[in-house]
Amino acid sequence: MPSPQLFTPLRVRNLELKNRIVIAPMCQYSAEDGCMTDWHLIHLGQLALSGAALLTIEASAVTPDGRITYGDVGLYDDATEKAMGRTLDGIRRWSDMPIAIQLGHAGRKASTERPWLGGSQIAPDHTNGWQTVAPSAVAFNPKYVAPTALDEQGMKRIRDAFAEAAVRSARLGIDAVQIHAAHGYLLHQFLSPLSNQRTDAYGGSLENRMRFPLEVFDAVRQAFPSDKAVTVRISATDWVEGGLNIEETVAFCQRLQEKGCDAIHVSSGGLHIEQKIPLSPSYQVPLARAVKAAVTIPVVAVGLITDPVQAEAIVATGDADLIALARTVLYDPRWPWHAAAALGGQVEAAPQYLRCQPSQFKDLFKS
Ligand SMILES: Cc1cc2nc3c(=O)[nH]c(=O)nc-3n(C[C@H](O)[C@H](O)[C@H](O)COP(=O)(O)O)c2cc1C
């Protein structure tokens, strides 16, 4: 059997990835006032022992009003930085897995209840709610309070907050930053004509709609150490007629590459309630393939990748350079071990766990 591509290394700027498996960012809605709690140490700690190449910290808000829920992690002041530092110290003591952070702002999709409590929007005059902001005063959902359209000062505040969060990330020794421009959150709201109805230099043509996300990219790239990677997560299509489409996304990715973006993580949807997503295994891989055909930087595929053979095929055929896992690795936090066993690859395991290898004890069960 040829050696699996899924377990070959890849370098992204100075980031040495030992294999092609990335843990996708996953909000846990378990922070207090933006501060990570013991939950994050448990959750991220177990994933840091999974054998994947890179652990991505969940969407971390660059301002308090950029949190999706009041339980979101933030990285916007000394208290949130200190709490994240405590979590990272705990993880790093026992794992050398590189750690990336997703920095984001939820825009008009902020101020909601935790998903397991229904996820509905919390009005600004209710406990745990606040007034949201967006490119235009267009609500995500008829049940939502309309966001306030950002003026230039408001945009500057958020752009600076992204840069400040990148500085905090660097101070915490985080290995890479991923800018969240997907899933209908603020930067995606600027990109999509359905949510961006501005008539100034930040709305209208694709060039104008890309302007703010590209400015945020530049600000983060400048604020984060030049030897460390800055990547972007995108929604390649809104899955709605008249929304952001793959052709526009490809143009955006090419601009990001010109500006020094180190990798593109290709997701989709999340912007509009009328989206029609053709859910099936690997359903976003064709979008990753289209982006990959247009750029030379690494591309990450994600979405219903659950099976080692499926993951290997995505990397081996060159549809994407890396695969990311979310629900799959929550369900089976040792998925990379099991994929390595199935495909004949190797991953690192903590010495404390080495005695669990079936090859070391399975003979005991032979009669
Ligand atoms: C619990 C949970 C939390 C998530 N939080 C984030 C997040 O913080 N940022 C993000 O970009 N995507 C987030 N996602 C989306 C995942 O990163 C991923 O793109 C999506 O679940 C598809 O991958 P999967 O089929 O492997 O789950 C989340 C998904 C889940 C299940």
The ligand as an SDF file (V2000), in Angstrom:
LIG
                    3D

 31 33  0  0  0  0  0  0  0  0999 V2000
  -19.7680   22.7470   18.2310 C   0  0  0  0  0  0  0  0  0  0  0  0
  -19.3310   23.4910   16.9980 C   0  0  0  0  0  0  0  0  0  0  0  0
  -18.7950   24.7610   17.1220 C   0  0  0  0  0  0  0  0  0  0  0  0
  -18.3310   25.4420   15.9800 C   0  0  0  0  0  0  0  0  0  0  0  0
  -17.7160   26.6580   16.1330 N   0  0  0  0  0  0  0  0  0  0  0  0
  -17.1040   27.2310   15.0660 C   0  0  0  0  0  0  0  0  0  0  0  0
  -16.2520   28.3490   15.2360 C   0  0  0  0  0  0  0  0  0  0  0  0
  -15.9580   28.7910   16.3430 O   0  0  0  0  0  0  0  0  0  0  0  0
  -15.7280   28.9090   14.1180 N   0  0  0  0  0  0  0  0  0  0  0  0
  -15.9760   28.4030   12.8650 C   0  0  0  0  0  0  0  0  0  0  0  0
  -15.4700   28.9410   11.8760 O   0  0  0  0  0  0  0  0  0  0  0  0
  -16.7250   27.3070   12.7010 N   0  0  0  0  0  0  0  0  0  0  0  0
  -17.2630   26.6890   13.7640 C   0  0  0  0  0  0  0  0  0  0  0  0
  -17.9650   25.5350   13.5990 N   0  0  0  0  0  0  0  0  0  0  0  0
  -18.0080   24.9130   12.2670 C   0  0  0  0  0  0  0  0  0  0  0  0
  -16.8930   23.8590   12.1570 C   0  0  0  0  0  0  0  0  0  0  0  0
  -15.6160   24.4330   12.3310 O   0  0  0  0  0  0  0  0  0  0  0  0
  -16.9480   23.1130   10.8150 C   0  0  0  0  0  0  0  0  0  0  0  0
  -16.6730   24.0050    9.7710 O   0  0  0  0  0  0  0  0  0  0  0  0
  -18.3080   22.4420   10.5550 C   0  0  0  0  0  0  0  0  0  0  0  0
  -18.8200   21.8360   11.7240 O   0  0  0  0  0  0  0  0  0  0  0  0
  -18.1780   21.3820    9.4560 C   0  0  0  0  0  0  0  0  0  0  0  0
  -17.2180   20.4200    9.7970 O   0  0  0  0  0  0  0  0  0  0  0  0
  -17.6360   18.9710   10.4060 P   0  0  0  0  0  0  0  0  0  0  0  0
  -18.5630   18.3460    9.4090 O   0  0  0  0  0  0  0  0  0  0  0  0
  -16.3270   18.2270   10.5740 O   0  0  0  0  0  0  0  0  0  0  0  0
  -18.3290   19.2120   11.7090 O   0  0  0  0  0  0  0  0  0  0  0  0
  -18.4600   24.8600   14.7110 C   0  0  0  0  0  0  0  0  0  0  0  0
  -19.0420   23.5770   14.6050 C   0  0  0  0  0  0  0  0  0  0  0  0
  -19.4570   22.8950   15.7160 C   0  0  0  0  0  0  0  0  0  0  0  0
  -20.0150   21.5030   15.5530 C   0  0  0  0  0  0  0  0  0  0  0  0
  1  2  1  0
  2  3  1  0
  2 30  2  0
  3  4  2  0
  4  5  1  0
  4 28  1  0
  5  6  2  0
  6  7  1  0
  6 13  1  0
  7  8  2  0
  7  9  1  0
  9 10  1  0
 10 11  2  0
 10 12  1  0
 12 13  2  0
 13 14  1  0
 14 15  1  0
 14 28  1  0
 15 16  1  0
 16 17  1  0
 16 18  1  0
 18 19  1  0
 18 20  1  0
 20 21  1  0
 20 22  1  0
 22 23  1  0
 23 24  1  0
 24 25  2  0
 24 26  1  0
 24 27  1  0
 28 29  2  0
 29 30  1  0
 30 31  1  0
M  END
$$$$
